[in-house]
């Protein structure tokens, strides 16, 4: 299949000179070994990925995740340890700001839900169970009664929080990747945030670890290169122009899949 665009595919309303310029762009893409169709798929990528390497340590550790970099914290990760005479209580929590939610599992009333430790490639969307307010990743107790750890994030590497947050009155899905280790001495919980991302298309699922609009683009050391510039936008056609023109419809009703404690 030939992925380049022929002059007959351009709208008839374009002038001959414009068609010639567009064909030149198409030929240039083919000469570079990159099809215009492939560029169009990249230009339509709607996942915003932020790499990170942020330790979150006790006894009063905190990091605020601003998924879309608008200056507002969407989710806060806290790592706290409280001591008394012969006991220590450590807790790693995620707090969803108002209107946002985290994928989790119900424990029982009066106790916070357990945040799920999702694997790479898991789909994050409205079919999952989301909880507003706070969810526990892991808790650790050390004292006269011995030592014990509880939660889904005990000694895990590169697992994902499933996130839902509000942007311009619409629900968007995302993820945050962390590694967590329980220590037997000192401050008991070590956590490192190693990246986060969100889907810019409202009410559209995202895969844990996905770093671009391509479904197989799961995160590694660095996100995959993305085509930018005029050639990519031209190749995107109407879909690319729509990204410029899109207006936000009415706010989504999330009452069916979020649960407030």
N, C-alpha and C positions, 0 to 999 in steps of 0.2 A: 504493500500500500504506500502511495506517495503522500507524504504528510505536508508537502509544500502547498501554498495557495496559488491557484491560477487566477488570471485576470478576470475570468468569467465568474469567480466567486465573490468579487467585490460588488457592493451595491451599484446599480446602474446610475445613481445620482452623482457619483464621484466623477470628477473631471478626468480626462485621459492622462494628464500629467500626474495627478494624484495616484491613479492606478499604476502608472509606471514606477512611481516612488515606492509604493507598497510592494510591488513585485521585486524591486531591487532589495528591499529589506528581506523578503522571503528568500531570495537567492543568496544573500549574505549569510542568512542563518544556515542554509543548506551547505554552503561552502565551509562553514565552521564546524560542520558535523552535528549540528543541533537542529532538530526539526522545529518548524513553527508550531506544530501541534504540541510538542513537548514544552515549548516556551509558554504556550497558552495555559497549559496545566499548572505550570509553576507560578505564573502571574496570578492565577486564581487562588493560590494558597492562602488560607485564612487562619492559620495557626500562628500565634505570636509566642515565641519561645525565648526565655531568659535563662542563660546558664548562670550557675552560682556555685560557690564553695564557701558556705557560711556555717561555721560551728555555732551551735546554740547550747550553751553550757549553763549549769546551775552555779550558785544557788538561786540566782534571780535572772535567768537567761530569757531573752525575748528577741524575736525577729518578726517584723511585719511584712507580709507579702502583698505587694501592690501589683496585681496581675497585669493590668493594662497601663501602668506607669502614669496614672493621672494625679498622683500625689495623695491618694486616699488608700489607706490600708484596707485590704479586703479580708485577709485572714492573719491572725497572729499566732505564732508558735511560742509557747512558754515552757521553760524547763526550770522547775523550782524544787528546792529542798528545804524542809523545815526540821529543825532539831529540837529535842528537849533533853532531859537528863541522860537517858540511855536509849533513845530511839531516834530514827531518822525516817522521814516520809518524803519520797521524791515522786514528782509527777511531770510527765510530758503530755501537754494538751495542745489542741488546736482550737482557736476561738474564731467562729464565723461572725463577722460584723453583720449589722442589721440587714435582713433580706437575703443573706448568703447562707450556704449550707454545705455539709460535709457528708460523704458516703460513710455509713456506719452500720452497726448492728445494735439492736436494742438489748439492754441488760435487764433492768427492771426499774420500776418507778422509784423516783427520788435519787437514782444513780445516773451519771452521764453515760451516753452510748459509747461503745468502743469504735474508734475510727478504724475502718478497714485498711489493711496493708495490701494494696492491690499490686498485681504483677504487671510487668511490661506487656503491652498489647491488650490489656483488659479494656473493654469499652466503658466509657463514662457518659451516661445519659439519663434521661428521665425514667428509664425502666428500673433504676436502682433506688434504694431507700436512702434518702438524705435527711439529715438532722440539722436544725438550726442551733444557734448558740454554741456550746462547747462540746467537744468529744475527746475522749482519752486515747492517746496512743499507747502509753504504758505507765504503770505506777510501780514503785518499789518500796518495800518496807524492810528496815533493819533495826533490830532491837532485841529485848529480852525474849520475845517470842520466836526468834530466829530471823531468817531472811526469806522474802518471797517477792515475786514479780507477777504482775497481771496485765493483760492487754494483748493486742494483736501485733505489737511492734517490738517484741523481745528479741534482741540480737538479729536484726534483719538488715540486709544491704540492698540499696537501690529499689525500695518499694515506693508505692505511690498513694498519696491522698487523692481521692476523687472530690472535686470541688464544683460547686454551682454558685455563681454570683450575678448580681444585678448590674447591668450597664445600660444606661439610658432607658430604664424601665423594662428591659428585656432580660431574659435568663440566658446566661452563657455557661458553658462547661469548661473545666480545666483540670489541671493536676499539679501536684508538687511532689518532688522526689526527695526522699530522705533515707539516710542510713542511721541506724540506732544500735547502740551497744550498752549492755548492762555491765557495770564494774562491781567488783566485790569490795573495793575500798574507795575511800574518798567520796567525791560527788558521784552518785551512783549511775546516772544516766548521761550518756554522751550522744548528741544528735548532730548531724551535719545535713544541711539543706544543699542539694546539688543541682537544683534547677526547677523551673516551673513554666507552665504554658497555659494558654486558653484559646478556645475557638471563637473567632470574631463573628461567625454566623450564628445568630440567636437560635436557641432550641436545637442545636446540631451537636450530636455526640462527638467526643474526641477519644482517641485511644491513649491509655496511659503510656507516656514516653513519646507521643507523637510530637514532632517538631516543625512540620509543615503540612500543607493541605493534602499531600500524598499519604494515603492510608498506611503505606509501608515505611514511612519516614519516622522510625522510632529513634529516640535520642541516644546518642553515643557521646564520645568525648567532645565533639563539636557538631552543631547542626549542619545539615547538608547545604551546599551552596544553592542560592536561589537566583534565577534570572531576573534582572531588573532593567529599567530604562524603557525607552520608546519601543524597541523591538518587542519586548515582552508584553507591553500594553496593547500594541497593535495585534499581536497574535491572540490575545485574550478575547478580542472582538467585543460583542455586546456584553458578555459577562464582565469583562474588564471595565468597560464604561459604567456598568451598573454599580460597581464598587464606589464610583465617584458620586453617583446620583442617588443612591439608596436612602430612603427616609425610614425612620423607625416607626413601625406600626404600633398598635396598642400593646400595653404591657402584658406579659404572659401571666396566666393564672397557674401558679405552682402549688396550689393548695392540695392537689392530688398526689404529689410526690415528695413534698417536704413535710417534716414533722417538727413542731416546736415543743420543746420539753416543758 
